[in-house]
Amino acid sequence: MKEIKTSNENPKYGEYDAFTDFDTVTDRSGTNSLKWDDSRPDELPLWVADMDFRTCPAITEAIMERAAHGIYGYSIIPAEWNEAYRKWWSDRHGYTPSAESLVFCTGVVPALSSIVRKLTTPAEKVLIMTPVYNIFFNCILNQGRFVKEFPLECRNSSYFIDFEKLEEYLSDPQCTMMFLCNPHNPVGRIWTAEELERIGSLCHRYGVIVVSDEIHCDLTRPGTEYVPFASINEECAQNSITCWSPGKSFNMAGLNSAAVMIPNPSLRYRAERGLNTDECAEPNAFAIQATVAAYTGGNDWFEKLRTYLFANADHARSRILAEIPEVGVTLMNATYLMWLDVSAITSDSRILTDFLRSAYGLRVSDGCQFGTGGEKFIRLNVACPRIILDRALDRFVEGCLNFKQRH
């Protein structure tokens, strides 16, 4: 980031405009940032899924107020935490979970791993629809279970489910759980109510528990909305566990706060026991306050963020299609992660991403890590000020053209 003039000024908390100017570049170096401090000073890291924007002032103020108390002992889960989730989902997504269905967890990934351990047995299979969030593999394999990859179909720059084939996969007696990514990372697909209903029906028929990772659910293109899996019908609700978090929407993943929503009391009892046994059901001193502040005071900030993110995505799409038409751009209606088809340049995206980093100082994610179907794709994070995005796109375009000439 040396070439980019950054701002280290700390705006007065409560001055809203200082936080909604998403064009402002904030120097994150020296903050133990995985994204920036694990990169060289000359690199632009557009890989890991966090944003380079300050969070909304309501969250910062809540943390500052809590920090000023000076005692950071063990915390409880107050009723206002449950109510904040309920109101946010009711107002934004038309679904109101019951207060008792919500269980605190330190993150979506710890929840997924714990649920696999508690609700499946060793050597059973967990189905995932690939290409998909790479950590799904870890959450399954690390527990001594098998990954059952179900490849999505890519047609006309979008992704679809072959339901006849999905039924064949789910009918395997050893397949007892399915991880659903809703919306789907990295392909940016929002699953429709009809698609979710068909998934739910098949999973119910074959005794497969649905675990729905909905962490990107708020990050939809303005004018579009996601559908919570549990809202489809009672059959889906009673055979599912849903993971939610403000971590992506409000750029607070480092605060380790999530909710596991389980309408079925029997499933909830088993999953909650697992979360407690695995010691991932206790909040840090700031997690509750930050979450409540996000969901009760962050709506206006978030709408401005969402507009900015998809303006960035459309800008990047236009530049890529105009300057390097060999690269395909997948239709993106959710997340801030672009999924780019580089099959006209390479048959192995790892070779290209290694070249972009070593020769051009651009860090993006190779698609191979996302499973079957990702081998000729890369993932690019557009959640950054436009000046950084344009510098990264300059490097990407030049790097791809140079790579193509060499190979």
N, C-alpha and C positions, 0 to 999 in steps of 0.2 A: 504493500500500500504506500510505499514511499513517494510514488509519483502523484498521488492524489492528496490534495490539501484537505486535511481533516479538521474537525471541530472538537476540541476537548472541553468546551465550555459546558458548565452544568446549569441548564436553565432552571429558574425558580420553579419549584414544584407547585403545580396548580396553574401555571401559565400554559394553557391548553395548546396554543398555536406552536409553541416550541416543540411539542411532542407530535403534532400532526404534520409537520413539515418532513415528509418522508424523503425528500431530496437531500436532507442534511446528512453528511457523512460523519459517523462517530467512530473514532479510533478504538477498536476492541483489543488491540495488542496489549499484552501485559495484564490481562484479566483472566488468565488461564482458560482462554477460549479454545475449545476443541477445534473450531473452524479456523481461527486465525493464528493462535499461538503454536499450532501443530504444522504451520506452513512457513515457508521461507518469506522473508520480508518483501521480496519482489513478486510473490505469488498472489493471484486472485482466487480465493477458494469459493467456488459455487457448487459445492457438493453436499455436505451434510445439511439436513433439513432444519435449520434454524434461520431466523431473519436478522438482518443487520439494521433493525429499527429499534429505537427505545420503545418500551412498552407504554401502555396508556397511563396517564397521570394518576388515575384512581388506584392502580396497583402500587405504584411507587409511593404514593402518600400513605397507603395502608401499611406497607412494609416499614416506612420511616417511623410511623407512629408506633408500631409494635416494637421496632428496634430501640426507640427512645426509652421504653420501659426498663430495659437493661437486664431483665431476667429471662432466660430462654430455656425453661424447664420443659418437662413433658407436657404434651398438649392433648386435649380431648377433641372430639368431633361435635361441634354444636349444631343445633337444629337449623341455624341460619345457613350452614353449608348445604344441607339437603335442599332447603328451600331455594337457594340461589340456583342450583342445578335445575330444579323443577320449573322455576319461572323462566329461565333461559330457554329450555327446551319447549316449554309451552308457548312462549311468545314467538320464538324464531322458527320452530319446526313443527308446531301443532301437535305435540305429544307431551303428555304430562306423566312422568313416572311417579310411582308412589314413593313417599319418603322412605319407607322401610326397605324398598328395593335397592337403595343406593348404599354402596359400601366403599369406604375410603381405601385407596391404595397409593403407594409411593410412585406409581407410574404404570403406563399401559404395558410395557415390556415385562416388568416383574409380575404383573397380573396374568399375562398370557402364559408365562413359564409356570407359575403356581397352579393355574387352572389345568394345564396339561398334566402336571404331576398328580394332582388330586383327583381328576375326573377321568383319566385314562390309565391303562396298565402298561408296563413295559412291553415293547414289541408291537403294540397296536399302531395304527396309522392315523395321521392327521392330514386331511386334505387341504391344500392351498391352491389357489388359481394363479398361475404364473403368466407373465412376470409380475412379481409382487415384492413388497418390502422385505429386504434381505434378512432382517433380524427374525422374521418368522421361522426361518430354517433353524437358527440357534435355539429358539424357544422350544422347538420340538426335539431336535437331535440331542441337545444337552440333557434331556430328561430320559433318554434311552428309548424314544419312540421313533417311528419311521415317518418320513415325509412322503406324502402321496401327491405328486405334482399333477395338476390338471391344467394343461396349456389353454389359454384363451385364444380365440381366433381374431386376427387383425385383418380388418377389411376397410378400405377407403379411409385410412388414417384414424380408425376407431376400433374398439375391442368389443367382442361379443362372446356369449356363452353357447356352446353346443349342448343343449339340455339332454339330448339322447345319450351323448357320451358322458355327461355329468352323472346321469342316473347309473350308467354302467360302473363308474368309479365309486359312487356312493353305496352301491349294492354290495361291495366287498365287505364281508362280515368283520374283517380286521380293521376296517375304517370306522372309527367311532366318534370322530370329531372333525369339524371343518372350521378353519379360520377364514372369515369373510373380511375383506378390506373394503369399507363402505364410507366414503368414496375410495376408489382404488388407487393406491400409490404403487407404481409410478406412472400409470397410464392416464391418470386424470379423468377416469370414467365415473359418472354418477349412476349407480344402478337404479333402474326404474322400479316402481311398486310391483309391476307385473313380474319382473325378473326376480325380485326378492321373494315374492309369493311362491314362485316355482321352486326356488332354492329351498325355502322353508318347508314346502310340501314334500319334496324329495327327502330332505333330511329327517323329517318326522316319520316318513314311511320306512326308512331304513335304520332308524335308531341312532342318528348321527347328531350330536350336540353342535349347535352353531355358536361360535365365539366371534362376535362382530367387533372389529377394531374400527371405531368411528372417530378417531382423533382428528381427522381432516374435515369433519362434517361441516363446520362453519365456513370453510374456505372454498366456497362455491362461487362461480361467476355471477355477478349481480344480475338478477332476473331469473336465476335458477336456484333450486333448493334440493337438498338431499332428503331421502326418506329413511327415518330410523327403522332398522330391521324389526324391532319389537313392536312397532306401530302397525304392522301389516295386518295381523289378526292374532287371535288368542293362541292359535297353534304355534305361530312363530315366537310369540312372547314367552310361552311356557317352555319352549325348547331352546332357549338362547341365553347367552351372557353377552352383555354389551360393555365395551370399554370406552369411556369418554375422558377428556382432559382439556383444560384451557391452554395446555403447553404450546401447541402449534399456533392456535388462533391469536394468542397474546404474547408470544415469544417469551415464555417463562418455563421452558422445559427443565431448566436447572433448579427449579424450586420443588421438583419431585411431588407433583400433586395430580391425582387422577381419581376417577370414580368407576366402580364396577357396578353395573345396573343389572339386577337379576330378579325378574318378576316371580319366578317359580320358587316358593319357599324351600322346597327340598334341595333344589340345585343351589340356592343361596346359602343354605346351611353348610353344604359340603364345600362350596367355593370359599366361603368366609373362614371356615376352619383351616383351609389350606393357606389362605393369605396370612392368617395369624400364626400358623405353624412356621411359615417361611419368613416371619418377622418383616412383612412389607405392608402392614396395615396401620402404622403409627406415623402421624404427620410430624414434619419438622416445625419449628416455631413460627414460620412465616407462610406455610403452605395454605392454611385455612383462610387467613386474612386476605392473601393474594387472590385466591379463587373467588371468594365472596365479592371482593372489589371488582374483579374482572366481569363477573356475571351480573352485577347490580349497577356498576358505574362505567362499563366499558363499551356500551353499544355504539355510541356516536363515533368514538375513536375507531372501533372495529369496522364500521361501514366505510369510513375514509380509507382505512387500510385495504379493505377488499377492492375498492375501486382502483387504488394505486397498483395493487398486485396484478390485476388483470390488464391494466393499461401497460404495465411492463411486459406481460406475457404476449400481448398483441404486438407490441413494438418489437420484441425479439423475434416473433414469428415473421413479421414483415421483413425485417432485415435478413433473416436467414434465407427465406424463400427468394428474396431479390438478389442477394449477394452470393449465395451458394446453393442453387436450386437442386444440387445433387442430394442434399440432406432433406429428408422428409420430416414434417412436424406433425405429431399426433394431435388430434383434436383434444383440447384441454378445457374441461368445465369445472375442475376442482383441483385443489392443492396449489402450491406455487412452484411446482416441479415440472419442467418441460421434458417430454420424452421424445428424443430425436432419433430418427432412423438414419443410420450412417452406412447402410448395407451397400450403397453405391461406391463407398470409399474403402471399406474394410469388411472382412468376414469375422473379425474378432475385435470388438470395441476396446478390449484391454490394451491392444497395441496402439490404437489411436489415442486413448486417454493418457497412456504413459508418454507418448510423444508430445501431446499438448502440454503436459506438465513439465517435462524436461526441457523442451525447446521454447516454450512460450509462457511458462509460469501460470498456466490455467489449470485449476483442479476441478474436474467434473467427475461424475460417477460412471464407471463402466457398467453396461447393462448386464454383463455376465453374472454379476452377483445377485441379480434379481430372479434367477432361475430360467427355466426353459422359455425360449422366446425372447430373451433379452440380449442374446449374444451379439447382435448387430445394432444395438441401441446405446445411447448414453443419456444420462439424466442431468439436467442443468437447473440450478436453483435461481429463480428470478426475484427472490425476496431481498432486494438490496436497493440502495439509491440508484437512480437512472444513470448517473455518471459512472458508477462501478459496473453496472450492467453493460453499458456501451463499450467500456474499456475491455470487458471480458468478451463481448461479441467481436470486437476488433481482433482479438487474439484467436478466437475460435475460427473465424472466417479465414484469416491468413494461415492459421495452422492446418486447417483441413485442406485448403488448396495446396499448400506445400507438401503435406503428407500424400495427397493424391498424386502429385507429380513424381514423388520419390518412389511410390509403390505401384 
